[in-house]
Amino acid sequence: MLLMLAIVVFVAPFVVGVLLFNRLVADHNQVRAAWADIDVQLTRRHDLTPQLVSTVKAYADHERTTLTLVAELRTRIDAAAALPERARLEDELASQIDRLLALQERYPELKASDNFLQLQRDLVAIEDHLQYARRFYNGAVRQLNTRIEQFPDIVVARLAGFQPAEFFEAGAQQEAPR
């Protein structure tokens, strides 16, 4: 009887703590994996951007301001460390890419370019994947942050040093390219 009471008092809380810790680790890893999915799509978009700039430059050389801004934004994104800053810069880049894609209305020869049309299709697909990846990431962040704030997980989270993750918020102007 005394042995059973000792097990309940000492072993049960340890087992519960281990289970809660493992659940928090799984949620943390889910957030990291979801961020990696976003990063893959952002890298794909960054890889296509110079091709788009090059294609547009051939047809619309006097749009130099937009072309320069796109190149500058890519550099600033690579240097950004904080997620909110990177998200804001990514939104700016998406807006500038939209402007480049909209140039087809002023330059019919650009609209007829197979290379431009393929780039446009690829960028639209990437934006669709990005929207899905952001939703998935933000869902994983929400789950982790909720667990970190709820009892009894909060006890284990504080003891183990788990920190809330940041949401990746797209700006209000963020839309898929046309």
C-alpha positions as CSV (number, residue, x, y, z in Angstrom):
1,M,0.0,0.0,0.0
2,L,2.8,2.4,0.9
3,L,4.6,1.5,-2.3
4,M,1.5,2.2,-4.4
5,L,1.2,5.6,-2.7
6,A,4.9,6.4,-3.4
7,I,4.4,5.5,-7.1
8,V,1.4,7.8,-7.4
9,V,3.0,10.7,-5.6
10,F,6.5,10.5,-7.2
11,V,6.3,8.6,-10.5
12,A,3.0,9.8,-11.9
13,P,4.0,13.5,-12.0
14,F,7.3,12.6,-13.6
15,V,5.5,10.6,-16.3
16,V,3.0,13.4,-16.9
17,G,5.9,15.9,-17.1
18,V,7.7,13.7,-19.7
19,L,4.5,13.4,-21.8
20,L,3.9,17.1,-21.7
21,F,7.5,17.9,-22.6
22,N,7.4,15.5,-25.5
23,R,4.2,17.1,-26.8
24,L,5.8,20.6,-26.5
25,V,8.9,19.3,-28.4
26,A,6.6,17.9,-31.1
27,D,4.8,21.2,-31.5
28,H,8.1,23.2,-31.6
29,N,9.4,20.9,-34.3
30,Q,6.1,21.3,-36.2
31,V,6.6,25.1,-36.2
32,R,10.2,24.7,-37.4
33,A,9.1,22.3,-40.2
34,A,6.3,24.7,-41.2
35,W,8.8,27.6,-41.4
36,A,11.0,25.5,-43.6
37,D,8.1,25.1,-46.0
38,I,7.6,28.8,-46.1
39,D,11.3,29.3,-46.6
40,V,11.3,26.9,-49.6
41,Q,8.6,28.9,-51.3
42,L,10.3,32.2,-50.6
43,T,13.6,30.8,-52.0
44,R,11.7,29.7,-55.2
45,R,10.3,33.2,-55.5
46,H,13.7,34.8,-55.0
47,D,15.2,32.5,-57.6
48,L,12.6,33.5,-60.2
49,T,12.8,37.2,-59.4
50,P,16.1,37.9,-61.3
51,Q,14.7,36.1,-64.4
52,L,11.5,38.2,-64.2
53,V,13.6,41.4,-63.8
54,S,15.8,40.4,-66.8
55,T,12.8,39.6,-69.0
56,V,11.0,42.9,-68.1
57,K,14.2,44.9,-68.5
58,A,14.5,43.7,-72.1
59,Y,11.1,45.2,-72.9
60,A,10.8,48.1,-70.4
61,D,14.2,49.5,-69.6
62,H,12.8,52.8,-68.4
63,E,11.1,51.0,-65.5
64,R,14.5,51.0,-63.8
65,T,13.2,52.3,-60.4
66,T,11.0,49.2,-59.9
67,L,13.8,46.9,-61.2
68,T,16.3,48.4,-58.8
69,L,13.9,48.3,-55.9
70,V,13.3,44.5,-56.5
71,A,17.0,43.8,-56.4
72,E,17.4,45.9,-53.2
73,L,14.6,44.2,-51.5
74,R,16.1,40.8,-52.2
75,T,19.3,41.9,-50.5
76,R,17.5,43.4,-47.5
77,I,15.5,40.2,-47.1
78,D,18.6,38.1,-47.0
79,A,20.0,40.3,-44.2
80,A,16.8,40.5,-42.1
81,A,16.9,38.4,-39.0
82,A,13.6,39.2,-37.2
83,L,10.5,37.4,-38.6
84,P,8.3,40.5,-38.6
85,E,10.9,42.5,-40.5
86,R,11.3,39.7,-43.0
87,A,7.6,39.3,-43.4
88,R,7.2,43.1,-44.1
89,L,10.0,43.0,-46.7
90,E,8.6,39.9,-48.3
91,D,5.3,41.8,-48.7
92,E,7.1,44.7,-50.3
93,L,8.8,42.3,-52.7
94,A,5.5,40.7,-53.6
95,S,4.0,44.1,-54.3
96,Q,6.9,45.0,-56.6
97,I,6.7,41.7,-58.4
98,D,3.0,42.5,-58.9
99,R,4.0,45.8,-60.4
100,L,6.4,44.0,-62.8
101,L,3.8,41.6,-63.8
102,A,1.3,44.4,-64.4
103,L,3.7,45.9,-67.0
104,Q,2.3,43.5,-69.5
105,E,-0.7,45.8,-69.9
106,R,1.6,48.6,-71.2
107,Y,3.9,46.4,-73.2
108,P,2.0,44.0,-75.5
109,E,5.3,42.4,-76.7
110,L,6.0,41.5,-73.1
111,K,2.6,39.9,-72.8
112,A,3.5,37.8,-75.9
113,S,6.8,36.6,-74.5
114,D,6.7,32.9,-73.6
115,N,9.4,33.4,-71.0
116,F,7.4,36.1,-69.3
117,L,4.2,34.1,-69.4
118,Q,5.9,31.0,-67.9
119,L,7.5,33.2,-65.2
120,Q,4.1,34.6,-64.4
121,R,2.5,31.2,-64.1
122,D,5.4,30.0,-61.9
123,L,5.0,33.0,-59.6
124,V,1.3,32.6,-59.3
125,A,1.9,28.9,-58.3
126,I,4.5,29.9,-55.8
127,E,2.2,32.5,-54.2
128,D,-0.5,29.9,-53.9
129,H,1.9,27.6,-52.1
130,L,3.1,30.4,-49.9
131,Q,-0.4,31.2,-48.8
132,Y,-0.9,27.5,-47.8
133,A,2.5,27.4,-46.1
134,R,1.8,30.5,-44.1
135,R,-1.6,29.2,-43.0
136,F,0.0,25.9,-41.9
137,Y,2.9,27.7,-40.1
138,N,0.5,30.1,-38.3
139,G,-1.6,27.1,-37.2
140,A,1.4,25.4,-35.8
141,V,2.5,28.6,-34.0
142,R,-1.0,29.0,-32.6
143,Q,-1.0,25.4,-31.3
144,L,2.5,25.8,-29.7
145,N,1.7,29.2,-28.2
146,T,-1.6,27.9,-26.8
147,R,0.0,24.9,-25.2
148,I,2.8,27.1,-23.7
149,E,0.1,29.2,-22.0
150,Q,-2.2,26.5,-20.8
151,F,-2.0,24.6,-17.5
152,P,-0.3,22.1,-16.9
153,D,1.9,22.6,-20.0
154,I,2.9,26.0,-18.8
155,V,4.7,24.5,-15.9
156,V,6.8,22.2,-18.1
157,A,7.2,24.9,-20.8
158,R,8.7,27.4,-18.3
159,L,10.9,24.8,-16.7
160,A,12.2,23.7,-20.1
161,G,12.6,27.2,-21.5
162,F,10.0,27.0,-24.3
163,Q,9.2,30.4,-25.8
164,P,6.2,31.5,-27.9
165,A,6.8,31.5,-31.6
166,E,6.1,34.5,-33.8
167,F,3.3,34.5,-36.4
168,F,4.1,35.1,-40.1
169,E,1.7,37.8,-41.0
170,A,1.1,38.8,-44.6
171,G,0.3,42.5,-45.1
172,A,-3.2,43.5,-46.2
173,Q,-1.9,44.4,-49.6
174,Q,-0.6,40.9,-50.2
175,E,-2.4,39.2,-53.1
176,A,-1.5,36.6,-55.6
177,P,-0.1,38.0,-58.9
178,R,-2.5,38.4,-61.8
